Amino acid sequence: MKGTSIPNLFEEGNSLYTLTKFGKPVYGERIVIRNSRMYREFSPLRSKLSSSIKLGFKPEFREEDHLLYLGASTGTTASHICDILSEGEIYAVEFSPVSMIKLSELAKSRENLIPLLLDASKPEQYGPFIDRVDIIYQDIAQPNQIDIFLKNAKYYSPKRGIIMYKSYSMRSDAELKNELNKLKKYFKNISMKNIERYHKGHYAIFVSNY
Ligand code: SAM
């Protein structure tokens, strides 16, 4: 296993792995043991975060970061972020009660995962459960997802953000430009990666305020 610039994230051969304390798979992922340590395979086909890293993105994560996750679903990617931010907190917002059943089950073993059955377009509703937000991670595939992201950014003032942006084929390039311009008004740095190779119609957008 070879370390990377991201805490608790390793590479071996062509695959990415997160170092974990848990020997039970969350969604059927492979678990390997090296030098008595356990690693969970982090597949780019299962996670947009993994695919953006595979395609060269080096997200800035610190082990102690507090991350607000909008659209956590059943916790596939969130479970790996729990491994990465081993000293931090993940506030996982999800509005589907069906997905929440699995996410809550996962949170029983992950003490840094706080599941919140709420609507990501109403950030004030989860304010009481959150002490600070260093990063917002959003993956909600909604036509107004950038507006929702900005609403959360204005409410929680994170320094960094990662958006898994779904471009709808009926929309024009001008629309993507328009959405990026909205982000530019609020964030100093913006970069983007096309992750279409692994996730159809998706871009990973990275923003920071320093
Ligand atoms: N991020 C997940 C992962 O990688 O494991 C997959 C997320 S899935 C593509 C999108 C999720 O966003 C769905 O579970 C959906 O219910 C949720 N979602 C969409 N709009 C939402 C909203 N306004 N508030 C909360 N969750 C939302």
Residues whose N, C-alpha, C, O or C-beta is under 5 A from the ligand:
A	BS01	SAM	R46 S47 K48 G71 A72 S73 G75 T76 T77 A78 V93 E94 F95 S96 S99 L118 D119 A120 S121 D139 I140
